[in-house]
Amino acid sequence: MNTLTLQWYDGSQLKTQTIHEQQPSKHFGTIRIGRDPFRCDIILSHPTVSGLHVEIFFNPQQQSFFIRNLREQNPPLINGQRLTKGEIPLSEGSVIYLGQQELKVIAVSLSVASSIPPTILTPPQPVTPLPRPQVQGNLQHQHLPTPLKSQEIYGLQCPRCQKISSYNNLLLGCQYCGHSLQDAKSVLVPPNN
């Protein structure tokens, strides 16, 4: 059976999820990742993650797991490269940023065709967990490192008026129309020139 294992921190809790090639999901054939529990199979709570951000699937012709971007306005970074459109393969050690949420592919296990001699197989390597983030003081005022250029920032796009608000307003509502931002899209705000 073909599997891919992801690892990430949700707050201070280390989480691990193994994705199987044909496991049941909310969207047949893919595992969707984002903040929205109704549309996603893996739920992330970080506010810079879009409601429906990416999906991971197995391509049997290429015998590889791929990640596909589902949010052009908030593109993921895969191994330091922005994935604006389309999909790219994942391998053990791949680092994925959805907004400022980091996920790491810690294992990929692929079925081997019976015509390949078992002598070419290598034993699984030990898994090294992600380093635990250092938490100091009040988390509200702690600045998280970002893999993006310093002038790029994230915002929340109001579902009613479509204007962009700061993440500071997530619990307060849209600063323009007062609508709840709980179901707002996370978007990358272009730098001012």
Secondary structure per residue as TSV (DSSP state, phi and psi in degrees):
chain	resnum	aa	ss	phi	psi
A	1	M	-	360.0	138.1
A	2	N	-	-87.8	127.9
A	3	T	E	-137.6	155.3
A	4	L	E	-135.2	134.1
A	5	T	E	-115.7	126.9
A	6	L	E	-104.3	150.8
A	7	Q	E	-138.9	140.2
A	8	W	E	-159.2	166.3
A	9	Y	E	-101.8	130.8
A	10	D	E	-109.8	99.5
A	11	G	T	68.1	-120.9
A	12	S	T	-103.5	4.4
A	13	Q	E	-95.7	124.8
A	14	L	E	-78.2	126.7
A	15	K	E	-120.1	146.7
A	16	T	E	-133.9	136.5
A	17	Q	E	-138.5	127.3
A	18	T	E	-99.8	130.7
A	19	I	E	-104.1	125.3
A	20	H	E	-99.1	148.8
A	21	E	T	-50.4	-43.9
A	22	Q	T	-126.1	38.1
A	23	Q	-	-74.9	151.7
A	24	P	-	-59.9	141.6
A	25	S	-	-151.2	174.4
A	26	K	S	-77.8	-16.6
A	27	H	B	-136.0	104.6
A	28	F	T	-47.0	130.3
A	29	G	T	88.2	-7.2
A	30	T	B	-137.1	158.2
A	31	I	E	-112.5	117.7
A	32	R	E	-96.1	142.6
A	33	I	E	-126.4	133.4
A	34	G	E	173.6	-166.2
A	35	R	S	-87.5	-22.5
A	36	D	-	-81.7	111.0
A	37	P	T	-69.2	-15.3
A	38	F	T	-84.9	-24.4
A	39	R	T	-111.5	-12.1
A	40	C	-	-114.4	150.5
A	41	D	S	-92.2	-33.0
A	42	I	E	-114.3	118.5
A	43	I	E	-100.6	125.8
A	44	L	-	-113.0	141.4
A	45	S	-	-98.6	-9.7
A	46	H	-	-63.5	132.4
A	47	P	T	-66.1	-15.4
A	48	T	T	-84.5	-4.0
A	49	V	S	-85.8	134.6
A	50	S	-	-71.6	160.4
A	51	G	S	-54.8	-47.3
A	52	L	S	-128.5	105.5
A	53	H	-	-103.6	-57.1
A	54	V	E	-142.5	168.7
A	55	E	E	-136.2	148.0
A	56	I	E	-116.3	136.6
A	57	F	E	-147.3	161.4
A	58	F	E	-101.4	129.0
A	59	N	E	-100.8	107.5
A	60	P	T	-67.2	-30.2
A	61	Q	T	-66.3	-38.5
A	62	Q	T	-97.5	-1.5
A	63	Q	T	48.5	52.2
A	64	S	E	-153.0	152.9
A	65	F	E	-86.7	141.4
A	66	F	E	-125.0	155.2
A	67	I	E	-116.6	136.4
A	68	R	E	-121.2	132.8
A	69	N	E	-75.6	133.1
A	70	L	-	-116.3	3.9
A	71	R	-	-140.2	90.9
A	72	E	T	-60.5	-32.7
A	73	Q	T	-74.0	-16.2
A	74	N	S	-136.9	66.9
A	75	P	-	-67.8	142.4
A	76	P	-	-75.3	158.6
A	77	L	E	-107.0	128.0
A	78	I	E	-118.4	115.3
A	79	N	T	51.0	41.4
A	80	G	T	83.7	-1.6
A	81	Q	E	-111.4	132.2
A	82	R	E	-73.0	128.8
A	83	L	-	-103.4	89.8
A	84	T	-	-75.8	-45.7
A	85	K	S	-136.2	157.5
A	86	G	S	82.4	-150.7
A	87	E	E	-147.1	155.9
A	88	I	E	-140.9	155.3
A	89	P	E	-73.2	152.1
A	90	L	E	-111.6	148.7
A	91	S	-	-140.3	170.2
A	92	E	T	-58.7	130.8
A	93	G	T	96.0	-9.5
A	94	S	-	-60.6	138.5
A	95	V	E	-113.8	127.4
A	96	I	E	-116.8	129.1
A	97	Y	E	-113.0	120.6
A	98	L	E	-106.9	103.3
A	99	G	T	62.3	-123.3
A	100	Q	T	-103.6	7.4
A	101	Q	E	-86.8	122.3
A	102	E	E	-96.6	133.9
A	103	L	E	-126.0	146.8
A	104	K	E	-127.4	136.5
A	105	V	E	-82.0	111.0
A	106	I	E	-98.5	-13.6
A	107	A	E	-160.2	142.1
A	108	V	E	-132.8	127.0
A	109	S	E	-123.6	119.5
A	110	L	-	-114.2	140.8
A	111	S	-	-66.9	142.2
A	112	V	-	-104.3	133.3
A	113	A	-	-62.6	146.6
A	114	S	T	-65.9	-18.5
A	115	S	T	-78.3	-9.9
A	116	I	S	-91.1	126.5
A	117	P	-	-64.3	141.7
A	118	P	G	-65.3	-14.3
A	119	T	G	-67.6	-18.5
A	120	I	G	-88.3	-5.2
A	121	L	-	-75.1	143.5
A	122	T	-	-108.1	146.2
A	123	P	-	-67.2	152.6
A	124	P	-	-62.4	143.6
A	125	Q	-	-88.4	151.5
A	126	P	-	-63.6	146.0
A	127	V	-	-92.4	128.0
A	128	T	-	-101.8	119.0
A	129	P	-	-68.5	158.9
A	130	L	-	-61.3	148.3
A	131	P	-	-65.3	141.1
A	132	R	-	-73.1	129.8
A	133	P	-	-67.0	145.6
A	134	Q	-	-84.1	122.7
A	135	V	-	-106.3	122.0
A	136	Q	-	-130.9	126.0
A	137	G	S	69.8	-154.6
A	138	N	-	-77.3	121.9
A	139	L	G	-63.3	-26.6
A	140	Q	G	-60.8	-33.6
A	141	H	G	-103.1	4.8
A	142	Q	-	-83.3	133.3
A	143	H	-	-89.0	125.4
A	144	L	-	-86.7	143.3
A	145	P	-	-66.8	147.5
A	146	T	-	-128.4	138.3
A	147	P	S	-80.0	-5.9
A	148	L	S	-89.5	167.3
A	149	K	-	-60.4	148.3
A	150	S	T	-62.8	-26.9
A	151	Q	T	-82.8	-8.3
A	152	E	-	-89.9	132.8
A	153	I	E	-133.7	164.3
A	154	Y	E	-104.9	152.4
A	155	G	E	-144.8	174.4
A	156	L	E	-110.8	125.5
A	157	Q	E	-91.4	117.9
A	158	C	-	-61.8	130.7
A	159	P	T	-68.8	-19.2
A	160	R	T	-90.2	-58.5
A	161	C	T	-99.7	-6.3
A	162	Q	-	67.7	6.9
A	163	K	-	-82.5	156.1
A	164	I	E	-94.6	129.1
A	165	S	E	-117.2	160.7
A	166	S	-	-73.3	155.3
A	167	Y	G	-63.9	-20.2
A	168	N	G	-62.0	-21.3
A	169	N	G	-93.8	6.6
A	170	L	T	-52.4	-45.2
A	171	L	T	-89.8	-16.3
A	172	L	T	-88.6	-31.7
A	173	G	-	108.5	172.0
A	174	C	-	-60.3	131.3
A	175	Q	T	-72.4	-12.8
A	176	Y	T	-98.1	-44.9
A	177	C	T	-121.0	-7.1
A	178	G	-	84.0	-2.9
A	179	H	-	-65.3	148.9
A	180	S	-	-60.9	140.6
A	181	L	-	-102.7	9.3
A	182	Q	T	-62.0	-32.1
A	183	D	T	-107.4	20.0
A	184	A	-	-73.0	152.0
A	185	K	E	-79.3	140.2
A	186	S	E	-86.4	124.7
A	187	V	E	-129.1	152.0
A	188	L	E	-86.3	121.8
A	189	V	E	-89.6	122.1
A	190	P	-	-65.6	148.6
A	191	P	-	-68.1	149.8
A	192	N	-	-80.1	132.9
A	193	N	-	-102.4	360.0
